[in-house]
Amino acid sequence: MTTPRTALLQISGRPGEVEHNLGLLDDAVARAASAGARLLTAPELFLTGYAIGKRMSDLAEPADGPSAQAIARTAARHGVAICYGYPERDGELIYNSAQLIDPNGERLVNYRKAHLYGAFEERWFTPGHPPVAQVELPALDGLRVGVMICYDVEFPEYVRAHALAGTDLLLVPTAQMHPFQFVAESLVPVRAFENQLYIAYVNRCGREGGLDFVGRSCLAGPDGIARARAGQGTELVMADVDAAFLAASREANPYLRDRRPALYTALS
């Protein structure tokens, strides 16, 4: 087994300036590719910004809209898979979505955030009702890659559903704000350990619309240790997803084997 490299782009870009943010993404993907990365993940609502109020409706695009097409060209030009957050318009509805595009520019997964956080998201977005969103990604040597967004990872049942479905690497574009940095620093590594998978938790950073995004993006491994950890500012960090280590960790850790589902029926 090999160790495919993944890149985490911690950035907030310029809220409301889609074209500028597309340029930032292209530059970051080029840098990631030169360092050997095969996948780059950008934060929640990377395309437009998070705290942009009513402009969210104006800037929302279909899953196959012009920005998706531009990002597909970026992926194909650099040979890197890209996962990014954006506001998705589907008729009259707007979803807080994340899309995964492969290194050939093919759209593989379009995920709609299931658990909306706070009054702002509940006002502008419709909650998604997705099953486990995952796909085998040849660019990562066939690892099974799953997608969720920010607040979703704080629901243990939802992450466990990915583990039971065989997700190897869970991508979590995020907009995590002060004072909840413990989620990035403590909760995410525990989620990775208790579910025996890798989690790429990729946050926004800096101040935006009265919100302070805490950064602290990480790639957490199945041993609960961060393979890469960003600070609080704009940063591109990279680490390897070691499939051999993941297999050995799953063999040694009995959590999933020792489950007794008949005891947990009240959860459903």
C-alpha positions in Angstrom: 0.0 0.0 0.0 1.1 3.6 -0.7 0.8 6.8 1.2 -1.1 9.3 -1.0 -0.7 12.9 0.1 -3.6 15.2 0.8 -3.6 19.0 1.2 -5.7 21.2 3.5 -6.3 24.8 2.4 -7.1 26.9 5.4 -8.3 30.2 4.1 -11.3 32.5 4.0 -10.5 34.3 0.7 -12.5 37.4 -0.1 -16.1 37.2 1.0 -18.4 37.8 -2.0 -15.7 37.7 -4.6 -16.1 34.4 -6.4 -13.6 35.0 -9.2 -10.9 36.1 -6.7 -11.5 32.9 -4.7 -11.3 30.8 -7.8 -7.9 32.3 -8.4 -6.7 31.6 -4.9 -7.8 28.0 -5.3 -6.0 27.5 -8.6 -2.8 28.9 -7.0 -3.1 26.6 -3.9 -3.8 23.5 -6.1 -0.7 24.3 -8.2 1.4 24.5 -5.0 -0.2 21.3 -3.6 0.5 19.4 -6.9 4.2 20.5 -6.9 4.4 19.0 -3.4 3.0 15.7 -4.5 -0.6 16.1 -3.2 -3.3 14.2 -5.0 -6.2 15.8 -3.2 -6.9 19.3 -1.8 -9.8 20.2 0.4 -11.0 23.8 0.9 -13.3 25.1 3.7 -17.0 25.4 4.0 -18.6 28.0 1.6 -15.1 28.7 0.3 -16.4 29.8 -3.0 -18.4 32.8 -1.7 -17.5 33.4 1.9 -19.7 32.4 4.9 -20.9 35.6 6.6 -22.2 37.4 3.6 -25.9 37.8 4.5 -28.4 38.1 1.7 -25.7 37.8 -0.9 -25.7 34.1 -0.3 -28.9 33.9 -2.4 -27.4 36.0 -5.2 -24.1 34.0 -5.4 -25.6 30.5 -5.1 -24.9 28.3 -8.2 -26.1 24.9 -9.5 -23.9 22.0 -8.8 -22.8 22.1 -12.5 -22.6 25.9 -12.6 -19.8 28.1 -14.0 -17.7 27.9 -10.8 -17.9 24.1 -10.7 -16.8 24.0 -14.3 -13.9 26.4 -13.5 -12.8 24.2 -10.6 -13.1 21.1 -12.8 -10.7 22.7 -15.2 -8.3 23.5 -12.3 -8.4 19.9 -11.1 -7.7 18.6 -14.6 -4.9 21.1 -15.3 -3.0 20.2 -12.2 -4.0 16.5 -11.9 -5.4 17.0 -8.3 -8.8 16.1 -6.9 -10.6 19.0 -5.2 -13.2 19.2 -2.5 -14.7 22.6 -1.9 -17.7 24.2 -0.1 -20.2 26.5 -1.9 -23.9 27.6 -1.8 -25.8 25.3 -4.1 -29.0 26.5 -5.9 -31.5 23.9 -6.9 -34.6 25.7 -8.1 -35.9 27.9 -5.3 -33.8 26.1 -2.6 -30.3 26.8 -1.5 -28.1 24.2 0.2 -24.8 24.5 2.1 -22.9 22.0 -0.1 -19.5 20.5 -0.8 -18.4 19.0 -4.0 -15.7 16.5 -4.8 -14.1 16.7 -8.2 -11.6 14.1 -9.4 -8.2 14.9 -11.1 -9.8 14.5 -14.6 -12.4 17.2 -13.8 -15.3 14.7 -13.2 -17.8 15.6 -10.5 -17.9 12.6 -8.1 -19.9 13.7 -5.0 -22.1 16.7 -4.3 -23.0 16.7 -0.6 -25.7 18.9 1.1 -25.1 19.7 4.7 -27.5 17.7 6.9 -27.1 19.5 10.3 -27.5 23.3 10.0 -25.9 25.4 12.7 -27.5 28.5 14.1 -30.1 31.0 12.9 -27.9 32.2 10.0 -27.7 28.8 8.3 -31.3 28.0 9.2 -32.4 31.2 7.5 -30.5 30.8 4.2 -30.2 27.0 3.7 -32.4 24.0 3.4 -31.0 21.0 5.3 -29.9 18.1 3.1 -31.1 14.6 3.7 -28.2 12.6 2.3 -27.2 9.0 2.9 -23.6 8.4 3.6 -21.8 10.3 0.8 -18.7 8.5 -0.3 -16.8 7.3 -3.4 -13.7 5.3 -4.2 -11.1 7.8 -5.4 -8.5 6.3 -7.8 -6.3 9.4 -7.2 -5.8 8.1 -3.6 -5.1 4.5 -4.6 -8.8 3.5 -4.3 -9.3 4.8 -0.8 -13.0 5.3 0.0 -13.5 9.0 0.6 -16.5 10.4 2.4 -17.8 14.0 2.6 -19.7 15.9 5.3 -19.6 19.6 6.4 -18.6 21.2 9.7 -21.3 20.7 12.3 -22.1 17.3 10.9 -18.9 15.8 12.4 -20.1 16.7 15.9 -22.9 14.1 15.6 -21.2 10.8 16.5 -23.9 8.6 14.9 -23.2 10.3 11.5 -19.5 9.7 11.6 -20.1 6.1 12.8 -22.3 5.6 9.8 -19.3 6.4 7.6 -17.1 4.0 9.5 -19.6 1.2 9.1 -19.9 2.0 5.4 -16.1 1.7 5.0 -15.1 5.3 4.6 -11.2 5.6 4.9 -10.8 9.3 4.7 -13.6 11.7 5.7 -13.4 15.2 4.2 -15.0 17.9 6.4 -15.0 21.5 4.9 -15.6 23.7 8.0 -16.4 27.2 9.2 -15.6 26.7 12.9 -15.7 29.9 14.9 -14.6 31.1 18.4 -15.1 29.9 21.1 -15.4 26.3 19.8 -11.8 25.6 18.8 -11.9 22.5 21.0 -13.8 20.8 18.2 -10.8 21.1 15.9 -8.3 20.5 18.6 -9.9 17.6 20.6 -13.2 16.3 19.2 -12.0 15.6 15.6 -9.0 13.5 16.6 -11.3 11.5 18.9 -13.8 11.0 16.1 -11.0 9.6 13.9 -9.8 7.3 16.7 -13.2 5.9 17.7 -14.2 5.3 14.1 -10.8 4.1 12.8 -10.5 6.5 9.8 -8.7 9.6 8.7 -10.5 13.0 9.0 -9.4 16.1 7.0 -11.0 18.9 8.9 -10.5 22.1 6.9 -11.5 25.4 8.5 -11.8 29.1 7.6 -9.7 31.6 9.4 -9.7 35.2 10.5 -12.5 37.7 11.1 -15.5 37.8 8.8 -18.8 39.6 9.3 -18.4 39.7 13.1 -17.3 36.1 13.3 -13.8 34.9 14.4 -12.9 31.7 12.6 -10.4 29.8 14.6 -8.4 27.9 11.9 -6.6 24.9 13.5 -7.4 22.7 10.5 -6.0 19.1 10.8 -5.6 15.8 9.3 -6.3 13.3 12.1 -5.3 9.7 11.9 -7.0 6.5 13.3 -4.7 6.7 16.3 -6.2 10.1 17.3 -3.0 12.0 16.4 -3.0 14.9 14.0 -0.7 14.2 11.0 -0.9 17.9 10.1 -2.1 20.9 12.1 -2.5 24.5 10.9 -2.3 27.6 13.0 -4.8 30.4 13.0 -4.0 32.1 9.7 -4.1 31.3 6.0 -2.1 28.2 5.5 -1.7 25.2 3.2 -0.7 22.1 5.1 -0.1 18.6 3.8 0.2 15.0 5.1 0.0 11.5 3.9 -2.9 9.2 4.3 -1.2 5.9 5.1 -3.4 3.0 4.0 -1.1 0.4 5.5 -1.2 2.1 8.9 -5.0 2.4 8.6 -5.4 -1.3 7.9 -3.1 -2.2 10.8 -4.9 0.2 13.2 -8.3 -1.3 12.3 -6.9 -4.8 12.9 -5.6 -3.8 16.3 -8.6 -1.6 17.5 -11.7 -3.6 18.3 -14.3 -0.8 18.5 -16.2 -1.7 15.3 -16.0 -5.5 15.9 -17.1 -5.2 19.6 -20.2 -3.2 18.9 -23.5 -4.6 20.1 -26.1 -2.9 17.9 -29.1 -4.5 19.6 -28.3 -2.3 22.6 -28.4 0.9 20.7 -31.8 0.7 18.9 -33.1 3.7 20.8 -30.7 5.8 18.8 -32.8 5.3 15.7 
